[in-house]
Amino acid sequence: MTESPSYLSATAEAYDAVAVRYADFVRDGLDHLPLDRAIVAAFADFVSAAGVGPVAELGCGPGRITAHLRDLGLDVFGVDLSPVMIDIAREAYPDLRFEVGSMGALDLADGELSGIVSWYSVIHIPPQELPPYFAEFRRVLAPGGWLLLAFFESEGGSMLAFDHKVAPAYRWPIDDLAALAREAGFDEVGRMLREPCEEERYRRGHLLMRSR
Ligand SMILES: C[S@@+](CC[C@H](N)C(=O)[O-])C[C@H]1O[C@@H](n2cnc3c(N)ncnc32)[C@H](O)[C@@H]1O
């Protein structure tokens, strides 16, 4: 993708404005979310078993998931649209690499990565715009590379825009998001749905996929 659509600058500005509060809000990371930790651990095990190679967290925000992946033994870096988020991530985790950029146009060679995590970042891509993002994920992943997506699920069977507190966002039926990724060259390995915890609104979806 070469152009820079207006929704990207709007998302970056929106996250810049709340970055400090957001980082504070998610500071506990995955401490109280054993099922989330389990699927991230499964991703890390699969990537490690396939050999060493860099992993990117795309839409890393303040970097807490990037750091969690590092703690699981992965060679990981983060990319985010929001320069303020990246400043916060660099300050919190000075041993890790964080870059400003869009996950739709990555400054990476074909097949350079062993794994990609998108933890609640593709939620901000307008649904009709999502296929080129998945194509970009496929381009930078080596064949057999691993992809982990986390998102808000839409139980009703159709994709829904919702009033996310920071930027426009979309909930996906898990089958529809899996089908879109499959069309881009990913095979599903597993999925996890979990019910919302206290103070969460929607069921959470997770897809673990492998590039062909
Ligand atoms: C809900 S936050 C999640 C942050 C982080 N993954 C976490 O769980 O703490 C979504 C993040 O995705 C980033 N984002 C949205 N669209 C993006 C894009 N096209 N490229 C890179 N980052 C993007 C936003 O700037 C924001 O930091």
The ligand as an SDF file (V2000), in Angstrom:
LIG
                    3D

 27 29  0  0  0  0  0  0  0  0999 V2000
   -6.1970   -0.7150   21.1290 C   0  0  0  0  0  0  0  0  0  0  0  0
   -4.5440   -0.1570   20.8590 S   0  0  0  0  0  0  0  0  0  0  0  0
   -3.6450   -1.6710   21.2250 C   0  0  0  0  0  0  0  0  0  0  0  0
   -2.2000   -1.4060   21.5650 C   0  0  0  0  0  0  0  0  0  0  0  0
   -1.4010   -2.6460   22.0020 C   0  0  0  0  0  0  0  0  0  0  0  0
   -1.4560   -3.7010   21.0150 N   0  0  0  0  0  0  0  0  0  0  0  0
   -1.9200   -3.1250   23.3340 C   0  0  0  0  0  0  0  0  0  0  0  0
   -2.6790   -4.1240   23.3600 O   0  0  0  0  0  0  0  0  0  0  0  0
   -1.5980   -2.5030   24.3480 O   0  0  0  0  0  0  0  0  0  0  0  0
   -4.4650   -0.1010   19.0730 C   0  0  0  0  0  0  0  0  0  0  0  0
   -3.1230    0.4210   18.5600 C   0  0  0  0  0  0  0  0  0  0  0  0
   -3.0570    0.1530   17.1500 O   0  0  0  0  0  0  0  0  0  0  0  0
   -2.4180    1.2410   16.5350 C   0  0  0  0  0  0  0  0  0  0  0  0
   -2.7790    1.2280   15.1020 N   0  0  0  0  0  0  0  0  0  0  0  0
   -4.0140    1.3670   14.5510 C   0  0  0  0  0  0  0  0  0  0  0  0
   -3.9340    1.2930   13.2170 N   0  0  0  0  0  0  0  0  0  0  0  0
   -2.6210    1.0850   12.9190 C   0  0  0  0  0  0  0  0  0  0  0  0
   -1.8940    0.9260   11.6970 C   0  0  0  0  0  0  0  0  0  0  0  0
   -2.5090    0.9910   10.5110 N   0  0  0  0  0  0  0  0  0  0  0  0
   -0.5630    0.7280   11.7650 N   0  0  0  0  0  0  0  0  0  0  0  0
    0.0850    0.7020   12.9730 C   0  0  0  0  0  0  0  0  0  0  0  0
   -0.5510    0.8650   14.1510 N   0  0  0  0  0  0  0  0  0  0  0  0
   -1.8800    1.0400   14.1220 C   0  0  0  0  0  0  0  0  0  0  0  0
   -2.9180    2.4530   17.3010 C   0  0  0  0  0  0  0  0  0  0  0  0
   -2.0860    3.5870   17.1310 O   0  0  0  0  0  0  0  0  0  0  0  0
   -2.9300    1.9100   18.7310 C   0  0  0  0  0  0  0  0  0  0  0  0
   -1.7140    2.1760   19.4090 O   0  0  0  0  0  0  0  0  0  0  0  0
  1  2  1  0
  2  3  1  0
  2 10  1  0
  3  4  1  0
  4  5  1  0
  5  6  1  0
  5  7  1  0
  7  8  2  0
  7  9  1  0
 10 11  1  0
 11 12  1  0
 11 26  1  0
 12 13  1  0
 13 14  1  0
 13 24  1  0
 14 15  1  0
 14 23  1  0
 15 16  2  0
 16 17  1  0
 17 18  1  0
 17 23  2  0
 18 19  1  0
 18 20  2  0
 20 21  1  0
 21 22  2  0
 22 23  1  0
 24 25  1  0
 24 26  1  0
 26 27  1  0
M  CHG  2   2   1   9  -1
M  END
$$$$
